[in-house]
Amino acid sequence: MKTNNISGKTRLCGLIGDPVEHTMSPVMHNAAFNKMGLDYLYVPFRVKKEELGKAVEGMKALNIKGLNVTIPHKVTIIPFLDKLDRLAERIGAVNTIVNNDGILTGYNTDATGFLQALLEKGIELKGKNVVILGAGGASRAVSFALAEKGAHLVILNRLLELDWAEELADRISRIFEREVKALELNTENLISALREANILVNATSVGMTPNIDDISVTPELLKPNLIVFDIVYNPIKTRLLREAEAAGAKTISGLDMLVWQGALAFEKWTGLKAPVELMKEAAIKELQKHEN
């Protein structure tokens, strides 16, 4: 919606995370609200870890209709919510909150958004070997979605937070009764895991603006018969995706997941079908503006 139309009836939605400077969500959602003629506005809020509880109280007090949740709050937000959708509860991470008259319900549209991005490319997941980098909130959604579709998983995480990967692997193993490995993210384990891999997913923030030259995989390990999905969307084409393309691998940008998880959140807040293509165009336009 146009900002000069803001009134006492305007519904507020937004994003909480730290950092939030590089988010494309406001551009995407405000373009959608405007297109649909909705009296809604989307604003990003930087919320530090120690202020998370106050932020949730603020959501209720200010009657904010909906929030997206990003790094580092996707898991730690859960105790502050009134209810959890079954999918969010099983995953153990939340990226979308809906406020219904002071009752806050947590959802996870990351998992469905991630799957939708793969389905669009016609990728079959059953029986595939997938290597996932990272074990944070986004990785939980991605790992769960893949396991549910019958993929075999190896989760690699840095040594400092290896217990996150072990807890996640144990959770998925129990739910789906299938062994999931959790290993330290190092060259030796990468070489071993990628030898059998069909799909590689970067579910960390490595390579995100401004650190666009960072990469979590030695380029020599990338191969033509691999599908590489980087959930980082800023820049649109990360170094990992550029190196994967050069190696002849098929690539999927995090922008696809961003748009789909955003569209699903939009639908939960408004009850209306999201203008997906328009949201994607708005995000691309904004990202290209920053890249030039």
C-alpha positions as CSV (number, residue, x, y, z in Angstrom):
1,M,0.0,0.0,0.0
2,K,1.1,3.6,-0.5
3,T,2.5,5.0,2.8
4,N,0.4,8.2,2.4
5,N,-2.7,6.0,2.9
6,I,-1.8,4.8,6.4
7,S,-4.6,5.3,8.8
8,G,-6.0,4.1,12.1
9,K,-7.4,1.1,10.2
10,T,-4.0,-0.1,8.7
11,R,-3.0,-3.6,9.8
12,L,0.7,-4.0,10.6
13,C,2.8,-7.0,9.7
14,G,6.6,-7.3,9.9
15,L,9.8,-9.2,10.4
16,I,11.8,-9.7,13.6
17,G,15.5,-10.8,13.4
18,D,19.0,-9.6,13.8
19,P,20.3,-8.4,11.4
20,V,17.3,-7.3,9.2
21,E,19.0,-4.6,7.0
22,H,19.3,-6.9,3.9
23,T,15.8,-8.4,4.0
24,M,13.7,-8.3,0.9
25,S,10.4,-9.2,2.7
26,P,9.1,-5.6,3.1
27,V,9.5,-4.9,-0.7
28,M,7.8,-8.2,-1.5
29,H,4.9,-8.0,0.9
30,N,4.2,-4.3,0.5
31,A,4.0,-4.9,-3.3
32,A,1.5,-7.7,-2.7
33,F,-0.6,-5.6,-0.3
34,N,-0.6,-2.7,-2.8
35,K,-1.6,-5.0,-5.7
36,M,-4.4,-6.5,-3.8
37,G,-5.7,-3.1,-2.5
38,L,-5.2,-4.2,1.2
39,D,-4.9,-1.7,4.0
40,Y,-1.7,-3.5,5.3
41,L,1.9,-2.4,5.9
42,Y,5.0,-4.6,6.4
43,V,7.9,-3.3,8.5
44,P,11.2,-4.9,9.5
45,F,12.2,-4.8,13.2
46,R,15.7,-5.5,14.5
47,V,15.3,-7.5,17.7
48,K,18.3,-8.6,19.8
49,K,18.2,-12.1,21.4
50,E,17.8,-10.7,24.9
51,E,14.8,-8.5,23.8
52,L,12.8,-11.3,22.1
53,G,10.3,-11.8,24.9
54,K,9.6,-8.0,25.0
55,A,9.2,-8.0,21.2
56,V,6.5,-10.7,21.4
57,E,4.7,-8.8,24.2
58,G,4.9,-5.7,21.9
59,M,3.3,-7.6,19.1
60,K,0.3,-8.3,21.3
61,A,0.2,-4.8,22.8
62,L,0.4,-3.1,19.4
63,N,-2.0,-5.6,17.8
64,I,0.4,-6.4,15.0
65,K,-1.4,-8.9,12.7
66,G,1.5,-11.0,11.7
67,L,5.3,-11.4,11.9
68,N,8.0,-13.3,10.0
69,V,10.8,-14.6,12.2
70,T,14.4,-14.9,10.9
71,I,17.9,-15.5,12.2
72,P,18.5,-16.0,15.2
73,H,15.0,-16.3,16.6
74,K,13.3,-19.2,14.7
75,V,13.8,-21.8,17.5
76,T,14.0,-19.5,20.6
77,I,10.7,-17.8,19.8
78,I,8.7,-20.9,20.5
79,P,8.3,-20.6,24.3
80,F,6.8,-17.1,23.9
81,L,3.9,-18.2,21.6
82,D,0.5,-19.4,22.7
83,K,0.0,-22.1,20.1
84,L,2.0,-24.0,17.5
85,D,0.8,-25.4,14.2
86,R,1.5,-29.1,14.0
87,L,4.2,-28.8,11.3
88,A,6.0,-26.0,13.2
89,E,5.8,-28.2,16.4
90,R,7.3,-31.2,14.6
91,I,10.1,-29.2,13.0
92,G,10.8,-27.3,16.2
93,A,11.2,-23.9,14.4
94,V,8.8,-21.0,13.6
95,N,9.2,-18.4,10.8
96,T,5.6,-17.0,10.7
97,I,3.3,-15.8,13.5
98,V,-0.3,-15.0,13.2
99,N,-2.0,-12.8,15.9
100,N,-5.7,-13.7,16.3
101,D,-7.1,-11.3,19.0
102,G,-4.1,-11.6,21.2
103,I,-3.6,-15.4,20.6
104,L,-0.2,-15.9,18.9
105,T,0.1,-19.0,16.7
106,G,3.5,-20.1,15.2
107,Y,3.8,-21.6,11.8
108,N,6.6,-22.8,9.5
109,T,6.3,-21.8,5.9
110,D,10.0,-22.4,5.3
111,A,9.5,-26.1,4.9
112,T,6.6,-25.8,2.4
113,G,8.4,-22.9,0.6
114,F,11.6,-25.0,0.2
115,L,9.6,-27.9,-1.2
116,Q,7.7,-25.7,-3.6
117,A,10.9,-24.3,-5.0
118,L,12.1,-27.9,-5.7
119,L,8.8,-29.0,-7.1
120,E,8.8,-26.1,-9.5
121,K,12.1,-27.5,-11.0
122,G,10.6,-31.0,-11.2
123,I,13.0,-32.5,-8.7
124,E,12.0,-35.9,-7.2
125,L,13.3,-36.4,-3.7
126,K,12.4,-40.0,-2.7
127,G,15.5,-42.0,-2.2
128,K,17.9,-39.1,-3.0
129,N,21.0,-38.5,-0.9
130,V,21.1,-35.0,0.4
131,V,23.9,-33.2,2.2
132,I,22.7,-30.2,4.4
133,L,25.0,-27.6,5.6
134,G,23.9,-26.0,8.9
135,A,21.6,-26.9,11.8
136,G,19.8,-23.7,12.7
137,G,16.1,-22.8,12.2
138,A,16.2,-22.9,8.4
139,S,18.0,-26.2,8.4
140,R,15.4,-27.7,10.7
141,A,12.6,-26.9,8.2
142,V,14.7,-28.0,5.2
143,S,15.7,-31.3,6.8
144,F,12.2,-32.1,7.9
145,A,10.7,-31.4,4.5
146,L,13.3,-33.6,2.8
147,A,12.9,-36.5,5.2
148,E,9.2,-36.3,4.8
149,K,9.6,-36.8,1.1
150,G,11.8,-39.9,1.6
151,A,15.3,-38.4,1.1
152,H,18.4,-39.7,3.0
153,L,20.1,-37.0,4.9
154,V,23.6,-36.1,6.2
155,I,23.7,-32.9,8.3
156,L,27.1,-31.1,8.6
157,N,27.6,-28.3,11.1
158,R,30.6,-26.4,12.5
159,L,32.2,-28.1,15.5
160,L,31.1,-25.2,17.9
161,E,27.5,-26.1,17.3
162,L,27.7,-29.8,16.4
163,D,25.3,-30.6,19.2
164,W,22.6,-28.7,17.3
165,A,23.2,-31.0,14.3
166,E,23.1,-34.1,16.5
167,E,19.9,-33.1,18.2
168,L,18.3,-32.3,14.8
169,A,19.5,-35.7,13.3
170,D,18.2,-37.5,16.4
171,R,14.8,-35.7,16.1
172,I,14.3,-36.6,12.4
173,S,15.6,-40.2,12.9
174,R,12.9,-40.7,15.6
175,I,10.1,-39.1,13.7
176,F,10.8,-40.8,10.4
177,E,12.4,-44.0,11.7
178,R,15.4,-43.5,9.3
179,E,19.0,-42.9,10.2
180,V,20.2,-39.4,9.8
181,K,23.9,-38.6,10.2
182,A,25.3,-35.5,12.0
183,L,28.9,-34.7,11.4
184,E,31.4,-31.8,11.8
185,L,31.5,-29.5,8.7
186,N,35.1,-30.0,7.6
187,T,36.8,-30.9,4.3
188,E,37.2,-34.6,5.1
189,N,33.5,-35.1,5.9
190,L,32.4,-33.0,2.9
191,I,34.4,-35.1,0.5
192,S,32.9,-38.3,2.0
193,A,29.3,-37.0,2.1
194,L,29.4,-35.4,-1.4
195,R,30.7,-38.6,-3.0
196,E,27.3,-40.2,-2.8
197,A,25.2,-37.0,-2.8
198,N,22.5,-36.1,-5.3
199,I,21.6,-32.8,-3.7
200,L,23.6,-30.2,-1.6
201,V,21.7,-27.6,0.4
202,N,23.4,-24.6,2.0
203,A,21.2,-23.8,5.0
204,T,23.7,-21.4,6.6
205,S,24.2,-17.7,6.1
206,V,27.6,-18.2,4.5
207,G,28.0,-16.1,1.3
208,M,25.2,-13.7,2.3
209,T,25.7,-9.9,1.6
210,P,28.1,-8.3,2.5
211,N,30.4,-11.4,2.7
212,I,29.7,-12.4,-0.9
213,D,33.1,-14.1,-1.5
214,D,32.6,-16.6,1.3
215,I,31.8,-20.2,0.4
216,S,31.3,-23.3,2.7
217,V,32.3,-25.9,0.1
218,T,35.7,-26.2,-1.7
219,P,34.7,-25.5,-5.4
220,E,36.6,-28.7,-6.5
221,L,34.1,-30.8,-4.7
222,L,31.2,-29.6,-6.8
223,K,30.3,-31.9,-9.7
224,P,28.0,-31.9,-12.8
225,N,25.5,-34.5,-11.5
226,L,24.8,-32.5,-8.3
227,I,21.8,-30.2,-7.6
228,V,22.9,-27.3,-5.5
229,F,20.3,-25.3,-3.5
230,D,21.6,-22.2,-1.6
231,I,18.9,-20.8,0.7
232,V,20.9,-17.5,0.8
233,Y,19.1,-15.1,-1.6
234,N,21.1,-11.9,-1.2
235,P,23.0,-11.9,-3.6
236,I,20.6,-13.8,-6.0
237,K,23.6,-15.7,-7.3
238,T,25.9,-16.6,-4.4
239,R,29.5,-17.7,-4.9
240,L,28.4,-21.3,-4.1
241,L,25.9,-21.1,-7.0
242,R,28.4,-19.5,-9.4
243,E,31.0,-22.2,-8.6
244,A,28.3,-24.9,-8.9
245,E,27.2,-23.6,-12.3
246,A,30.9,-23.6,-13.5
247,A,31.2,-27.2,-12.4
248,G,28.1,-28.1,-14.5
249,A,25.7,-28.6,-11.5
250,K,22.1,-27.7,-11.6
251,T,21.4,-24.7,-9.2
252,I,18.4,-23.3,-7.3
253,S,18.5,-19.8,-5.8
254,G,17.3,-19.0,-2.3
255,L,15.1,-16.4,-3.9
256,D,12.6,-19.2,-4.9
257,M,12.3,-20.4,-1.3
258,L,12.0,-16.8,0.0
259,V,9.1,-16.0,-2.4
260,W,7.2,-19.1,-1.6
261,Q,7.6,-18.9,2.2
262,G,6.6,-15.3,2.0
263,A,3.5,-16.1,-0.2
264,L,2.4,-18.7,2.3
265,A,2.8,-16.3,5.2
266,F,0.8,-13.6,3.2
267,E,-2.0,-16.1,2.8
268,K,-2.1,-16.9,6.6
269,W,-2.3,-13.2,7.5
270,T,-4.8,-12.1,4.9
271,G,-6.8,-15.2,4.0
272,L,-6.2,-14.4,0.3
273,K,-4.2,-16.0,-2.5
274,A,-0.8,-14.4,-2.8
275,P,0.3,-12.8,-6.1
276,V,3.5,-15.0,-6.2
277,E,4.9,-13.8,-9.5
278,L,4.5,-10.1,-8.5
279,M,6.3,-10.8,-5.1
280,K,9.2,-12.5,-7.0
281,E,9.5,-9.6,-9.5
282,A,9.5,-7.0,-6.6
283,A,12.3,-9.0,-4.8
284,I,14.4,-9.4,-7.9
285,K,14.1,-5.7,-8.8
286,E,15.2,-4.7,-5.3
287,L,18.1,-7.2,-5.2
288,Q,19.4,-6.0,-8.6
289,K,19.3,-2.5,-7.4
290,H,21.6,-3.4,-4.6
291,E,23.9,-5.4,-6.8
292,N,24.4,-2.7,-9.4
